[in-house]
Amino acid sequence: MIKTERRERNRKFIFWKLPHKKITIVDKVINTDGKVIFKKSTILVCSADACGDTKFRRIKIIENEIWIFQYNRNPDNAVIKHYDFCGKYLNKTDWNEKSFDEY
């Protein structure tokens, strides 16, 4: 099961409230016993208009595997790491190898 927590906090400079918000999104993969297998967090700093509808999940469960999507500033190094439900590493694939539109 995947659970997502989203926390928003207003940003301040000394005593003044800024128009930005700090948004923390935490994705967790939990097994049937309630034990957390994986936990990934994303921190975004957004203005009110820029990312109100941002929904991005870095963890997906596909075909009895846990896929963790990892990328950085260089999109050529983006990979997808595959794990089983015990948390053991299986393999990794290049992000650009397949079309992931159906997932």
C-alpha positions in Angstrom: 0.0 0.0 0.0 1.3 3.5 -0.8 0.4 6.4 1.6 1.1 10.0 0.8 1.3 12.8 3.3 1.3 16.4 2.3 2.3 19.3 4.7 2.2 22.9 3.8 3.8 25.7 5.7 3.9 29.4 5.1 7.4 31.0 4.7 8.4 34.1 6.6 11.1 36.6 6.6 11.6 37.9 10.2 7.9 38.8 10.9 6.5 39.2 7.4 4.7 36.4 5.6 6.0 35.7 2.1 3.9 34.7 -0.8 5.7 31.3 -1.0 4.9 28.1 0.7 7.1 25.2 1.6 5.4 21.9 0.7 6.7 18.6 1.9 5.3 15.4 0.3 6.2 12.1 1.9 5.5 8.8 0.0 5.6 5.6 2.1 5.3 2.0 1.0 3.7 0.0 3.9 3.3 -3.8 4.0 0.3 -5.7 5.5 1.9 -5.7 9.0 2.1 -1.9 9.1 5.9 -1.8 8.7 7.3 0.9 6.5 9.4 -0.6 3.6 10.4 2.6 1.8 10.0 6.3 2.6 10.8 9.1 0.2 10.2 12.8 0.7 10.0 15.7 -1.7 10.4 19.4 -0.7 8.9 22.1 -2.9 9.0 25.8 -2.5 6.1 27.3 -4.5 4.1 30.4 -4.9 0.3 30.2 -4.7 -0.1 30.1 -8.4 2.8 28.0 -9.5 2.3 24.5 -8.0 -1.1 24.3 -6.4 -1.9 21.3 -8.5 1.5 19.5 -8.4 1.0 15.8 -8.0 4.2 13.7 -8.5 4.8 10.3 -7.0 8.3 9.0 -7.0 7.2 5.5 -5.9 4.9 3.2 -7.8 3.8 -0.5 -7.3 3.8 -2.2 -10.6 3.5 -6.0 -11.3 4.5 -7.1 -7.8 7.5 -4.8 -7.7 8.2 -1.4 -6.1 9.6 1.1 -8.6 11.5 4.2 -7.4 11.9 6.9 -10.0 15.1 8.9 -9.5 16.3 11.8 -11.5 18.5 14.9 -11.1 19.3 18.0 -13.1 20.8 15.9 -15.9 17.9 13.9 -17.4 20.3 11.5 -19.1 21.1 10.0 -15.7 17.5 9.3 -14.8 17.0 5.7 -13.6 14.2 3.5 -12.2 15.2 1.2 -9.4 13.2 -2.0 -8.9 12.7 -3.7 -5.5 10.6 -6.6 -4.3 8.2 -6.4 -1.4 10.8 -7.3 1.1 12.9 -4.3 0.2 15.6 -6.2 -1.7 17.1 -4.6 -4.7 16.4 -6.3 -8.0 17.7 -4.2 -10.9 17.6 -0.8 -12.5 16.5 0.4 -15.9 17.1 3.6 -17.8 14.2 6.0 -17.7 14.3 6.6 -21.5 14.3 2.9 -22.4 10.5 2.5 -22.4 7.4 4.5 -22.6 5.9 4.7 -19.1 2.6 6.5 -20.2 0.5 3.4 -19.4 1.7 3.3 -15.8 
